[in-house]
Structures are given as structure tokens and as C-alpha cells.
């Protein structure tokens, strides 16, 4: 096997920025409706916030600690990574705001306008003046900054206005700060002459218009909106704590006031003296400053999309209604249905409602003795939490592992944990050095004669009924005895002191999942050397683990054909001669967030297929408790293979990674039909299968086309019947 060097890998952080660029491309893509493009601008901003708070914050911690060791793949030191990140991020933000300008201009042509105060008509001026007087002014608090009142510790991600004031006759300027209240909507809808027009004004522009009312006796010389992002990387995410709950509650208070790592300033209001002052106070490098050509913090566009966008059907995507498999409909006895057959659910093409009702029915069923569940992220008003609370209060044995270290959901999870404990549930906080990232539920039910029956749900995504409408995930409902035995042993392992049990069907991390994957790849290499038909297809969010990447390189060098569907970070580089020329990598960014983790090994026709809560990332293999479970049902295998096949031939939303690490849209041949995999998967899942593109009616050249050709033939036969 060849020796692998730094040139054979992508840097994790820069690969993440490439992913966020693909998100930005969706905002730039004029095939998308205008409001959908606005939403992608908001997603880009939200993603970049978290990236700076966590990843850049962590790198800066390493620099401050004098840690200068190169990372294990590309050999870049923390300082070098920070410099490269800054250059790339500045380029992307510049593109983002150019896109924002273009979209808002197009929206204006469609009668949706973002106005400045100088553009308001008399009616609108009167309206905002009254709104400021009654709703805004009472909430504002001007903060003086001088020798007696030092620069305050402003909240991370809060929007503020720096104000230069002077008293009449004085040349000396004074500084004050005004925080834009987060308790008020970021934008205000203005009265218009007719219902077809929508006019909006941003809260900070409204405040600036009347800001002199906060400084009686002074003249406002200038105003400059700005925003600080602070380090939110918490030590417990890596090191744990003897008392996890108390440690997290303590660290959450620090997060809002961590070290500043980024400063955003509005270009049109830029005052160099104020900028230099902020830079000095916050101890920021020039590369940490983003001067943006538009409103700061475009995450407010989520609100525009959700409230204004829904009023314009032609500016948003048509809603794809999720399907409910026969037997899991509302009103059906889910236990009776699941006892008869296993169910594979593919959210959001399949509704998440049966999973919620599975927990709710278990809570109400007098024959249910115990419910055991892991919770990583749940919705804000979770029906699952309510059901578990009801079950505990009714005397059922309820055991819930609430992962307190789920980043940015720590506070919410603490509240859920306390609520469940108060109801009488047995709440586990997990292991101090590990995050429990597994997605599993076990329901124990007693039948006539005292026989116990166990129902299991295993998934690749969270028990979050809100994000389940947006994230693609696989879920399995089953009574399979071996899976049930593994589920029972899994919860006993989490709650007790015993060593990790031997599994019948599961593989878990941090103990053995990585070795399992390495061995499966080795097996595929050996079978390929014997039969010449080696094939690996894997779908995940990210791949960073060096050992797995180099093993895939070994397989490629041996001739095994490998297709990877990786939404986000990909430290593997495909198409390098003699190293990865048999590996292809695509990333799909579309209306749903690709979140499922699926792993296929051809095994000379045996076709082993697995789903997991884990990506091929070092953190998933070493620092998290994860579950990998097999897909055993033949029809379920066929469904998942069909879905992956469709994604591998997507020529609308798929980008392929080149051998230099950069991504380009998959090229569509002349006269080739558009294949937007998420749309076709929705049609397929709902039983409307005759729309599979005819482009596959030619000699299949790869695994994906063979699978879709088979699918098309089956569908046509079903239609003829």
C-alpha cells in the first residue's frame, strides 16, 4: 500500500467551510424560490456562528495555551488553521452579503421591501414613531462608557449600537452603548396601501432614527451597530466532571461571557475610531473583524421566512406531505402492528408521528411495565417528554438517559432531566468522559399468561418531533428478539457498573465500532481480491477518522469501488491516482438536511447493510456511546439501497468532490433528465413510482444505475398489473 501524506487529506475546519459554502450556493441558486433562498442565507449565518463559537474558539484556546502541534491529517498548526479559516470565511461572508443584496432586490420587485427610515411615507413614519414610543423606548437602556464606567461585558451574539455623543459646545466626544433588545422582534411590518405589498424595517434602524431621545442634552454624532461572538467551547465537552449536572450549570453561565473571537460591524455605519476602540477592548486581531455590507446577523431571515414567506406561495417550496405506513396510522394499536411485522421509517418522507404515538401509547397502556429511552435533543415543547412524565407518574418503570452535554441544548436538557426526576423517572446523566449519542427506545409489555414482549425503536436521528420534519433519518420499529436482548443489555450497561456486554446484533462505540468498520473494509478487500466485485457505499454527515480514511484508501488501491455520500466535513480526498481513484464523494444540500448514517458492504452478494447514530468521525468512535444496528429485513434492505442509488445519480443538488478537495455541481449531460433525489424519494416512498427518470434506460454503468433500473422495472410491472 502507498504511504499517505498530508496532500491526501482535507483539513477538517476548511472542509466544514466548504460545506457551508454549499449551503450558501443554495441561497445563490435561482432555481430555488426567493424565500427559500433567504432561509439558506439564515442557515449559513447560524452555521458560521456555531463554527466560530466552538471550532475557532477551541483553536484559539489551543494557541493561548501554547499548543502548536500540527493536526494529524494535513499537518496544519492551530495558528495556521486560524489564518486559513479567516481568509476563507471573509470571502464567504462577502459572497453572502452580495447574495443578500441580490435577493432583496428581487424581493422588492415582488412587492416585499426592506426599507430604511428615509424611505418611509408619512403614514409609516407616524406608525414607527408611535411603535418606538410605546414598545421600544421603555425597553432600551443606554450604557455610558468612561473612566468610571468601563466597557461592559456584552452578551455573545447580542446586537449593540455604539453611540458617539457630545454636549453642546464641547468638542470632546463621549461613548455610550445601546443594546438592541432581543425580547422584541428584529423587524417590524409596516402599514401599506394594499395587501399585495409588504414593507419591513429593521429594529436597529428604527432605534437609530430616534436614539437622540435617549441622550437628552447631548448631540448624537454617530452610531455604529456591532455584534460580538464569544468562545462557547466548554471544557466538559472533552473532560467531563465528577458532578456533570452542577458543572454544566456552572459553565452555561460562563458561555455568554466567554472570550471574544469575532466582531461584526456594519459597513455603512463604520466609524474607524469606534472600530479601533472595540478591537482594542476585545483584544481582537484584524482577521477577527468582519465588516459586512448589510444588516448584521442574517439569522433574522428565519423569521421573515416563517412569518412573511408563508403568505407568498410562489416564493416557497411546495410542502411535501409525509406518509404513514399502513398499520401505523392514527387510531391503530401500534403494539399489535409492530408485533406482526417490523417497520422501517424514513423521515421526513415518513411521518415522525408514529414514533411519538409509540411512546404516548406505551405511557397509557396498562400492560406496559417499563419504558427506557435515550434523549440527546428533543423539541422545545416535546410530546415525548410529556408522555414519559405521565408514564412515570402513573407508576411505570421509566428510565431515561438525558445527555446533558448535547451542545447548545444543555440548558433545555437540564430542565427536562429535572422534570422527569420530579415525576419519578430514573434519570441517568451518562458517563463523564463520553456523550451518549445513541438513539434507542425499549418498551417492555406483559402479555396474557405473564409472557413479556419487548418493542424497540432504533434510529439515526434524535427524538425531536420538530427537526424530524427537516432532517432525513432512518428509524426501525421491531420486536426482533436478538435486537431486544441487545437493547435490554445496553440500558443495563448504561445504568449499572457492569462491563460492556457481548452483543448479538449491535456494535457500539467507544469499544468496538471502529474495529468493526476496519474489519468490514478488510473483508471487502479480501473478497474483492478473490471475486473482483468489491463494493462499499456509505452515507453520513462527516468523515474525519484517519484510520478509517486510510483503510478506505487501502481498499481503493486494491480495486474496491467506493461511493461516499457525505453531507458535511470530508477529510478524505477522492480520485487521487494510486490512492483513492476508485473512491467517489458526493454531497447533497437540498430542502431537507441529510442526516442518516448508512453503511453498505457488498460482501460478494451477501450485502451487509447497517444504520447508526455515528458518523465516521474520531469523536463518534472514541468519545461517544453510539449504536450500529443491522438491517435484516430483505424489503428494508431494498428500500435503503434504492434511496442511496437515487442519491448517487442526483444531478440537481449533488456536488462531487474533486481530487483537490473542492466541490463542483454534478454535471448533467445534454438532454439528460433532472434527477433531484429528495423529490423522487418522496414520490417513491408514497407509492408514486412511475416518475423515476428514463435516463436509466441504458446500459447501467455502475451500482447506482443498476439499482434504479431494477426499481424502474419493478414499478412498471406493478403499474401493468
DOROSE-52801 format. One record per residue (C-alpha): residue in three letters; x, y, z. Coordinates in steps of 0.05 Angstrom, whole numbers, padded with zeros to 5 digits, always signed. Each point is the difference from the previous one (the first is absolute). Layout:
ALAXYZ;...
This chain:
UNK+00000+00000+00000;UNK+00024+00071-00014;UNK+00023+00046+00056;UNK-00052+00054+00013;UNK+00023+00072+00008;UNK-00032+00066+00019;UNK-00019+00012-00073;UNK-00048-00059+00004;UNK-00045+00032+00052;UNK-00045+00060+00009;UNK+00004+00043+00062;UNK-00061-00010+00043;UNK-00015+00074+00012;UNK+00011+00022-00072;UNK-00043-00059-00023;UNK-00055+00025+00046;UNK+00005+00069-00033;UNK-00007-00035-00068;UNK-00064-00032+00027;UNK-00027+00068+00021;UNK+00018+00027-00069;UNK-00046-00054-00028;UNK-00055+00027+00046;UNK+00014+00069-00027;UNK-00005-00026-00072;UNK-00072-00019+00015;UNK-00013+00074+00016;UNK+00033+00018-00066;UNK-00038-00053-00040;UNK-00054+00036-00039;UNK-00037-00065-00010;UNK-00021+00005+00073;UNK-00059+00045+00019;UNK+00020+00068+00029;UNK-00021-00013+00072;UNK+00036-00067-00001;UNK+00063+00037-00021;UNK-00008+00048+00058;UNK-00006-00059+00047;UNK+00066-00029-00025;UNK+00033+00067+00014;UNK-00025-00006+00071;UNK+00025-00072+00005;UNK+00068+00022-00025;UNK+00003+00054+00054;UNK-00023-00048+00056;UNK+00051-00052-00022;UNK+00056+00051-00001;UNK-00018+00025+00069;UNK+00005-00070+00030;UNK+00065-00014-00039;UNK+00033+00062+00029;UNK-00027-00011+00070;UNK+00023-00072+00003;UNK+00053-00018-00051;UNK+00036+00067-00006;UNK-00009+00011+00075;UNK+00034-00067+00012;UNK+00058+00016-00046;UNK+00010+00067+00034;UNK+00002-00036+00068;UNK+00055-00045-00028;UNK+00040+00060-00023;UNK-00007+00035+00067;UNK+00022-00064+00035;UNK+00063-00002-00043;UNK-00023-00063-00036;UNK+00032+00000-00069;UNK-00001-00073-00020;UNK-00023-00011-00073;UNK-00066-00038-00008;UNK+00006-00072-00023;UNK-00023+00004-00072;UNK+00021+00064-00036;UNK+00054+00020+00050;UNK-00027+00070+00013;UNK+00014+00032+00068;UNK-00057+00036+00037;UNK+00029+00068-00021;UNK+00003-00021-00073;UNK-00071-00026+00003;UNK-00026+00065+00030;UNK+00034+00040-00055;UNK-00028-00044-00055;UNK-00069+00000+00031;UNK+00000+00076+00003;UNK+00017+00009-00074;UNK-00052-00050-00022;UNK-00054+00025+00048;UNK+00009+00072-00022;UNK-00008-00021-00073;UNK-00064-00039+00015;UNK-00031+00057+00042;UNK+00014+00049-00056;UNK-00036-00047-00048;UNK-00057-00009+00050;UNK-00014+00075+00003;UNK+00005+00008-00075;UNK-00052-00055-00005;UNK-00043+00034+00053;UNK+00000+00064-00041;UNK-00020-00037-00063;UNK-00056-00039+00034;UNK-00029+00061+00035;UNK+00000+00038-00066;UNK-00038-00058-00032;UNK-00048-00001+00059;UNK-00012+00074-00008;UNK-00023-00015-00072;UNK-00048-00050+00031;UNK-00028+00053+00048;UNK+00040-00020+00062;UNK+00045+00058+00021;UNK+00051+00011+00055;UNK-00003+00075+00013;UNK+00044+00051+00034;UNK-00032+00055+00041;UNK+00014+00051-00055;UNK-00044-00041-00048;UNK-00062+00001+00044;UNK-00063+00037-00020;UNK-00037+00045+00048;UNK-00046-00056+00025;UNK+00058-00046+00012;UNK+00041+00054+00035;UNK-00058+00013+00048;UNK-00007-00075+00012;UNK+00073-00013+00017;UNK+00004+00062+00044;UNK-00059-00024+00041;UNK+00028-00072+00002;UNK+00066+00026+00025;UNK-00033+00042+00054;UNK-00045-00056+00026;UNK+00040-00064-00013;UNK+00073+00015-00009;UNK+00020+00060+00042;UNK-00023-00030+00067;UNK+00045-00061-00012;UNK+00064+00037-00020;UNK+00057+00013+00048;UNK+00056+00047-00020;UNK+00067-00018+00031;UNK+00053+00053+00008;UNK+00073-00020-00009;UNK+00052+00044+00034;UNK+00054-00001+00053;UNK-00050-00017+00054;UNK-00042-00049-00040;UNK+00045-00049-00039;UNK-00021-00035-00063;UNK-00054-00050+00020;UNK+00001-00075-00011;UNK-00049-00005-00058;UNK-00037-00064-00013;UNK+00025-00045-00056;UNK-00039+00009-00065;UNK-00038+00060+00027;UNK-00009+00057-00048;UNK+00023+00067+00027;UNK+00007+00072-00023;UNK+00062+00041+00016;UNK-00021+00073+00007;UNK+00046+00061-00002;UNK-00030+00059+00036;UNK+00023+00071+00017;UNK-00031+00054+00043;UNK-00016+00067-00032;UNK+00063+00041-00008;UNK+00047-00057+00017;UNK+00049-00029-00050;UNK+00014-00062+00043;UNK-00041-00060-00020;UNK-00027-00050+00049;UNK-00018-00073-00010;UNK-00064-00037+00017;UNK-00028-00068-00018;UNK-00072-00020-00014;UNK-00018-00073-00005;UNK-00053-00018-00052;UNK-00051-00037+00043;UNK-00003-00074-00017;UNK-00069-00003+00033;UNK-00029+00040-00058;UNK-00008-00024-00072;UNK+00061+00017-00042;UNK-00044+00030-00054;UNK-00066+00037-00003;UNK-00053-00007-00053;UNK-00024+00068-00023;UNK-00069+00022-00023;UNK-00009+00002-00076;UNK-00052+00025-00048;UNK-00020-00069-00023;UNK+00006-00073+00023;UNK+00044-00020-00059;UNK+00059+00040+00028;UNK+00042-00016+00061;UNK+00046+00053+00028;UNK+00049-00016+00056;UNK+00049+00040+00043;UNK+00054-00027+00045;UNK-00003+00015+00074;UNK+00071+00029+00003;UNK-00017+00050-00055;UNK-00062+00021+00038;UNK+00041+00009+00064;UNK+00053+00041-00035;UNK-00053+00045-00029;UNK-00023+00020+00070;UNK+00063-00013+00040;UNK+00009+00073+00018;UNK-00060-00007+00047;UNK+00045-00043+00045;UNK+00052+00056+00007;UNK-00035+00064+00020;UNK+00047+00059+00001;UNK+00049-00034-00047;UNK+00009-00002-00075;UNK+00007-00069-00032;UNK+00061+00005-00045;UNK-00001-00071-00028;UNK-00028-00070+00010;UNK+00032-00067-00019;UNK-00036-00067+00009;UNK+00047-00057+00019;UNK-00003-00071+00026;UNK+00049-00042+00040;UNK+00006-00075-00004;UNK+00032-00034+00060;UNK+00034-00067+00012;UNK-00053-00052+00020;UNK+00045-00061+00001;UNK-00012-00030+00069;UNK+00052-00043+00035;UNK-00050-00053+00021;UNK-00011-00018-00073;UNK+00068-00032+00001;UNK+00019-00013+00072;UNK-00065-00014+00037;UNK-00011+00012+00073;UNK-00012-00037+00064;UNK-00067+00034+00007;UNK-00022+00012-00072;UNK-00065+00036+00016;UNK+00032+00052+00045;UNK+00060+00009-00046;UNK-00044+00013-00060;UNK-00045+00050+00037;UNK+00064+00037+00021;UNK+00030+00000-00070;UNK-00065+00023-00033;UNK+00005+00065+00039;UNK+00070+00011-00028;UNK-00018-00014-00072;UNK-00036+00066-00012;UNK+00062+00038+00024;UNK+00057-00041-00029;UNK+00060+00031-00034;UNK-00017+00040-00063;UNK+00019-00035-00064;UNK-00035+00040-00054;UNK-00027+00070-00010;UNK-00051+00019-00054;UNK-00010+00072-00020;UNK-00047+00031-00050;UNK+00037+00031-00058;UNK-00046+00058-00014;UNK+00005+00023+00073;UNK+00074-00013+00008;UNK+00038+00048+00045;UNK+00074-00016+00001;UNK+00012+00030+00069;UNK-00056-00042+00030;UNK+00024-00062-00037;UNK+00071+00008+00027;UNK-00027+00011+00070;UNK-00042-00064-00004;UNK+00058-00039-00029;UNK+00046+00023+00056;UNK-00051-00013+00056;UNK-00016-00069-00026;UNK+00073-00017-00017;UNK-00016-00022-00071;UNK+00045-00009-00060;UNK-00017+00034-00066;UNK-00020-00067-00029;UNK-00053-00008+00055;UNK-00038+00061-00025;UNK-00055-00007-00052;UNK-00025+00064-00033;UNK-00065-00019-00033;UNK-00037+00035-00055;UNK-00070-00007+00028;UNK-00037-00016+00065;UNK+00042-00036+00053;UNK-00022-00071+00017;UNK-00043-00026-00057;UNK-00032-00053+00044;UNK-00059+00047+00006;UNK-00018-00025-00069;UNK-00027-00063+00032;UNK-00056+00043+00028;UNK-00013+00032-00068;UNK-00005-00069-00031;UNK-00047-00028+00053;UNK-00046+00060+00007;UNK+00003+00039-00065;UNK+00020-00055-00048;UNK-00061-00043+00015;UNK-00044+00056-00028;UNK+00032-00008-00069;UNK-00011-00071-00028;UNK+00042+00014-00061;UNK+00061+00019+00043;UNK+00005-00065+00040;UNK+00006-00073-00018;UNK-00062-00042-00006;UNK-00010-00038+00064;UNK+00015-00075-00006;UNK-00051-00036+00043;UNK+00031-00058+00039;UNK-00030-00069-00005;UNK-00020-00049+00055;UNK+00011-00074-00014;UNK-00061-00045+00002;UNK-00009-00026+00070;UNK+00029+00061+00034;UNK-00056+00048-00014;UNK-00033+00042+00054;UNK-00049-00042+00040;UNK+00036-00066-00013;UNK+00028-00043+00056;UNK+00074+00010-00015;UNK+00022-00058+00045;UNK-00046-00047-00038;UNK+00027+00025-00067;UNK+00074-00003+00020;UNK-00010-00069+00030;UNK-00021-00025-00070;UNK+00056+00032-00040;UNK+00061+00046+00004;UNK-00008+00071-00026;UNK+00055+00041-00033;UNK-00014+00075+00001;UNK+00037+00051-00042;UNK-00013+00069+00028;UNK-00024+00050-00021;UNK-00028-00039-00060;UNK-00034-00042+00053;UNK-00034+00039+00056;UNK+00034+00001+00068;UNK-00069-00003+00032;UNK+00000-00077+00008;UNK+00063+00006+00043;UNK-00032+00052+00045;UNK-00064-00042+00005;UNK+00043-00062+00015;UNK+00025+00035+00064;UNK-00068+00030+00016;UNK-00035-00067-00007;UNK+00053-00033+00043;UNK-00012+00052+00054;UNK-00075-00013+00000;UNK-00001-00075-00010;UNK-00013-00035+00067;UNK+00037-00062-00026;UNK+00065+00039-00010;UNK+00047-00011+00059;UNK+00061+00040-00020;UNK+00024+00053-00050;UNK+00073+00012-00010;UNK+00026+00055-00046;UNK+00061+00042-00018;UNK-00012+00073-00013;UNK+00052+00044-00034;UNK-00041+00056-00030;UNK-00075+00010+00006;UNK-00047+00056-00021;UNK-00016+00059+00044;UNK-00070-00025+00017;UNK+00014-00074-00007;UNK-00059-00047+00000;UNK+00049-00056+00014;UNK+00022+00032+00065;UNK-00073+00009+00020;UNK-00015-00073-00015;UNK+00060-00023+00041;UNK-00021+00045+00057;UNK-00070-00028-00002;UNK+00027-00071-00001;UNK+00044+00012+00061;UNK-00056+00034+00038;UNK-00046-00060-00014;UNK+00050-00047+00032;UNK+00035-00029-00061;UNK+00074-00015+00003;UNK+00029+00058-00041;UNK+00074+00004-00012;UNK+00026+00058-00042;UNK+00071+00017-00017;UNK+00000+00075-00012;UNK+00065+00022-00032;UNK+00016+00065+00035;UNK+00061+00013-00044;UNK-00040+00007-00065;UNK+00031+00065-00025;UNK-00045+00062+00003;UNK-00057-00044+00028;UNK+00032-00008+00069;UNK-00046+00049+00035;UNK-00063-00029-00030;UNK+00022-00071+00016;UNK+00014+00018+00072;UNK-00072+00025+00006;UNK-00027-00065-00031;UNK+00043-00042+00047;UNK-00026+00036+00062;UNK-00072-00004-00025;UNK+00006-00075-00011;UNK+00034-00012+00067;UNK-00055+00039+00035;UNK-00052-00046-00034;UNK+00036-00061+00027;UNK+00040-00022-00061;UNK+00069-00029+00010;UNK+00044+00051-00037;UNK+00071-00018-00020;UNK+00050+00054-00020;UNK+00048-00048-00036;UNK+00075-00007+00007;UNK+00042+00060+00018;UNK+00051-00008-00057;UNK-00050-00021-00053;UNK-00062+00027-00034;UNK-00056-00050-00009;UNK-00020+00014-00072;UNK-00039-00065-00011;UNK-00073+00003-00022;UNK-00038-00058+00032;UNK-00066-00015+00036;UNK-00020-00065+00034;UNK-00071-00014+00022;UNK-00015-00061+00043;UNK-00071-00025-00002;UNK-00034-00059+00034;UNK-00046-00047-00039;UNK-00052-00049+00025;UNK+00032-00056+00040;UNK+00054+00046+00025;UNK+00042-00003-00063;UNK+00043+00062-00012;UNK+00007+00032-00068;UNK+00051+00053-00017;UNK-00010+00054-00053;UNK+00061+00039-00025;UNK+00010+00064-00039;UNK+00069+00012-00029;UNK+00018+00062-00039;UNK+00053+00042-00033;UNK-00029+00066+00025;UNK-00027+00033+00062;UNK-00067-00006+00034;UNK-00018+00070-00022;UNK-00068+00006-00032;UNK+00017+00069-00028;UNK+00067-00015-00035;UNK-00028-00068-00024;UNK-00039+00042-00051;UNK+00065+00027-00029;UNK+00053-00054+00013;UNK+00004-00064-00041;UNK+00008-00059+00048;UNK-00013-00075+00003;UNK-00040-00031+00056;UNK-00016-00074+00014;UNK-00058-00026+00041;UNK+00008-00073+00017;UNK-00011-00057+00050;UNK+00060-00039-00026;UNK+00024-00042+00059;UNK+00075+00010-00011;UNK-00008+00075-00008;UNK-00045+00000+00062;UNK+00052-00038+00040;UNK+00053+00049-00022;UNK-00045+00059+00018;UNK-00012-00028+00070;UNK+00074-00011+00011;UNK+00016+00069-00027;UNK-00043+00036+00051;UNK+00025-00044+00056;UNK+00071+00018-00021;UNK-00016+00074+00001;UNK-00034+00000+00068;UNK+00045-00049+00037;UNK+00073-00015+00014;UNK+00007-00061-00044;UNK+00050-00008-00057;UNK-00025+00008-00071;UNK-00040-00062-00018;UNK+00010-00044-00061;UNK-00049+00019-00054;UNK-00043-00043-00045;UNK-00012+00052-00054;UNK+00025+00067+00026;UNK+00068+00031-00008;UNK+00015+00057+00047;UNK+00052+00054+00011;UNK+00045+00018+00033;UNK+00018-00074+00008;UNK-00004-00036-00066;UNK-00036+00037-00056;UNK+00063+00028-00031;UNK+00033-00068-00002;UNK-00064-00029-00029;UNK+00002+00050-00058;UNK+00074-00012-00012;UNK-00012-00075-00002;UNK-00059+00007-00048;UNK+00043+00040-00048;UNK+00055-00052+00006;UNK-00050-00055-00015;UNK-00024+00038-00061;UNK+00073+00006-00024;UNK+00011-00075+00008;UNK-00065-00018-00035;UNK+00016+00048-00056;UNK+00069-00032-00010;UNK-00036-00067-00007;UNK-00062+00018-00040;UNK+00014+00070-00029;UNK-00067+00031+00022;UNK+00018+00040+00062;UNK-00049+00056+00015;UNK-00009+00048+00058;UNK-00054+00054+00004;UNK-00004+00044+00062;UNK-00043+00060+00017;UNK+00014+00045+00059;UNK+00006+00072+00024;UNK+00076+00002+00006;UNK+00062-00042-00007;UNK+00063+00021+00038;UNK+00030-00063+00031;UNK+00069-00011-00029;UNK+00002-00075+00011;UNK-00066-00011-00037;UNK+00021+00047-00056;UNK+00066-00035-00010;UNK-00035-00068+00001;UNK-00046+00026-00055;UNK+00062+00022-00039;UNK+00026-00071+00008;UNK-00065-00028-00027;UNK+00002+00049-00059;UNK+00071-00019-00016;UNK-00022-00073+00000;UNK-00054+00016-00050;UNK-00063+00003+00044;UNK-00051+00049-00027;UNK-00021+00049+00053;UNK-00055+00053-00001;UNK-00007+00048+00059;UNK-00059+00047+00011;UNK+00028+00049+00051;UNK-00041+00062+00014;UNK+00051+00040+00040;UNK+00072-00008+00020;UNK+00041-00048-00042;UNK+00074-00007+00016;UNK+00006-00054-00054;UNK+00021+00021-00070;UNK-00027-00042-00057;UNK+00028-00011-00069;UNK+00075+00002+00017;UNK+00037-00047-00047;UNK+00028-00060+00036;UNK-00035+00020+00065;UNK-00074+00014-00007;UNK-00015-00004-00074;UNK-00056-00051+00014;UNK-00034+00045+00050;UNK-00055+00050-00017;UNK-00027+00051+00049;UNK-00064+00040-00008;UNK-00036+00049+00045;UNK-00074+00015-00006;UNK-00027+00066+00027;UNK-00074+00008-00012;UNK-00065+00017+00035;UNK+00012-00055+00053;UNK+00063-00007+00041;UNK+00032-00067-00016;UNK+00012-00031+00068;UNK-00006-00076-00005;UNK+00061-00045+00009;UNK-00001-00062-00045;UNK+00056-00049-00015;UNK-00003-00052-00056;UNK+00051-00056-00015;UNK-00012-00044-00060;UNK+00035-00061+00031;UNK-00003-00040-00066;UNK-00076+00005-00003;UNK-00015-00008+00074;UNK-00012+00075+00003;UNK+00009+00021+00073;UNK-00037+00064+00016;UNK+00003+00040+00065;UNK-00029+00064+00028;UNK+00030+00039+00058;UNK-00002+00062+00043;UNK+00074+00008-00015;UNK+00039+00034-00056;UNK+00070-00023-00020;UNK+00030+00053+00046;UNK+00052-00010+00054;UNK-00046+00030+00052;UNK-00055-00050-00017;UNK+00048-00058+00003;UNK+00037+00020+00064;UNK-00040+00052+00040;UNK-00072-00020-00008;UNK-00045-00059+00015;UNK-00030-00019-00067;UNK-00040-00058-00028;UNK+00008-00033-00068;UNK-00057-00048-00018;UNK-00010-00045-00060;UNK-00058+00003-00050;UNK-00023-00072-00003;UNK-00066+00003-00038;UNK+00010-00010-00075;UNK-00053+00051-00020;UNK+00031+00052+00047;UNK+00068-00013-00031;UNK-00030+00010-00069;UNK-00032+00066+00020;UNK+00065+00028+00029;UNK+00041-00022-00060;UNK-00051+00033-00046;UNK+00005+00065+00040;UNK+00076+00000-00002;UNK-00001-00017-00074;UNK-00044+00060-00015;UNK+00046+00046+00039;UNK+00062-00026-00036;UNK-00030+00021-00067;UNK-00028+00068+00024;UNK+00019+00052-00052;UNK-00037+00060+00029;UNK+00021+00008+00073;UNK+00062-00045+00003;UNK+00070+00027-00001;UNK+00060-00046-00011;UNK+00066+00010+00034;UNK+00060+00008-00046;UNK+00068-00029+00015;UNK+00023+00068+00025;UNK-00054+00000+00054;UNK-00046+00052-00032;UNK-00072-00014-00020;UNK-00036+00012-00066;UNK-00071-00015-00021;UNK-00010-00068-00032;UNK-00002+00013-00075;UNK-00065-00017-00036;UNK+00008-00024-00071;UNK-00036+00033-00057;UNK-00073-00022-00003;UNK+00009-00040+00065;UNK-00060+00003+00045;UNK+00006+00036+00067;UNK+00008-00047+00059;UNK-00014+00036+00065;UNK+00005-00058+00047;UNK-00039+00027+00059;UNK-00060+00014-00044;UNK+00002-00068-00033;UNK+00010-00035+00067;UNK-00063+00034+00025;UNK-00038-00026-00061;UNK+00029-00069+00010;UNK-00016-00003+00074;UNK-00072+00021-00013;UNK-00011-00054-00052;UNK+00002+00047-00060;UNK+00057-00035-00035;UNK-00012+00012-00074;UNK+00041+00064+00000;UNK+00068-00034+00006;UNK+00040+00036-00055;UNK+00006-00038-00066;UNK+00074+00019-00002;UNK+00012-00068+00031;UNK-00026-00036-00062;UNK+00070-00014-00026;UNK+00055-00048+00016;UNK+00013+00010+00074;UNK+00072+00020+00013;UNK+00001-00002+00076;UNK-00034-00028+00061;UNK-00046+00059+00008;UNK-00027-00003-00070;UNK-00010-00076+00004;UNK-00041+00009+00064;UNK-00044+00055-00030;UNK-00009-00040-00064;UNK-00024-00059+00041;UNK-00046+00047+00040;UNK-00029+00029-00064;UNK-00014-00069-00029;UNK-00036-00021+00063;UNK-00042+00063+00001;UNK-00020-00008-00073;UNK-00020-00073+00013;UNK-00042+00023+00060;UNK-00033+00053-00044;UNK-00016-00051-00054;UNK-00031-00047+00052;
